[in-house]
Structure formats: C-alpha cells, structure tokens
Amino acid sequence: MSAFDQFIDSLQDSSHLLARTELKNLIRTAKQDSSDFVRLQAENLERWTVMLAEGDLTVKGYKKLVAKMEVLVELEAIRLSVQAKASAQRLADGIEALVIRGLFDII
C-alpha cells in the first residue's frame, strides 16, 4: 500500500466527509491518464499529501497548494482539446469534491 493510501486510510472521519475510495481512485486513474498535465497534477497531489502525512508540509501549506492546483486545472481544462479537457475537468471536480470538501474538513 502506498504512503498516500495509508495516510488517507488513517484519517479519522467521524462525519464521513471523506470518500476515501473515490479519492484514491481519482488519483490512481489520473496518474494513468493520457494527458501529461493530468498525470503531473495527480502526482503532485499525491506527493503533497505524503509530505503532509510525514510532517514536511503544514495543513495551511497543503491547502494553499491544492487551491492553486484547482485554479490551474480549471484554466488548463479551458485550453485543452475536448478529450484532454474531460480528463482535466474530472480531476478538477474530484479535487473540489473529495479534497476541498472532504479532506480539508478533517485535516
């Protein structure tokens, strides 16, 4: 199991805000996407999450990075071709739904 998966699984979520399986699937799928941009952003999110888990990144710093990523992904989705745009939009939607609305509330 990856450090990312271990961290996500270890979070206390008494309100059931975090859809763990969906978040892990979002990252796993995005890392295999045909778009270099989508793969890079998934790898960044995974790396930042591991850094947060290991104490190398503060919660405030993590939230700033993810917020900036969300804006970047939305801008990239506008620029990309239809197929790549769909991948980038899925990543942006997943970041908003799973990370910002779920993970942020419990870290």
Rosetta blueprint (number, residue, H / E / L):
1 M L
2 S L
3 A H
4 F H
5 D H
6 Q H
7 F H
8 I H
9 D H
10 S H
11 L L
12 Q L
13 D L
14 S L
15 S L
16 H L
17 L L
18 L L
19 A L
20 R H
21 T H
22 E H
23 L H
24 K H
25 N H
26 L H
27 I H
28 R H
29 T H
30 A H
31 K L
32 Q L
33 D L
34 S L
35 S L
36 D H
37 F H
38 V H
39 R H
40 L H
41 Q H
42 A H
43 E H
44 N H
45 L H
46 E H
47 R H
48 W H
49 T H
50 V H
51 M H
52 L H
53 A H
54 E L
55 G L
56 D L
57 L L
58 T L
59 V H
60 K H
61 G H
62 Y H
63 K H
64 K H
65 L H
66 V H
67 A H
68 K H
69 M H
70 E H
71 V H
72 L H
73 V H
74 E H
75 L H
76 E H
77 A H
78 I H
79 R H
80 L L
81 S L
82 V H
83 Q H
84 A H
85 K H
86 A H
87 S H
88 A H
89 Q H
90 R H
91 L H
92 A H
93 D H
94 G H
95 I H
96 E H
97 A H
98 L H
99 V H
100 I H
101 R H
102 G H
103 L H
104 F H
105 D H
106 I H
107 I L
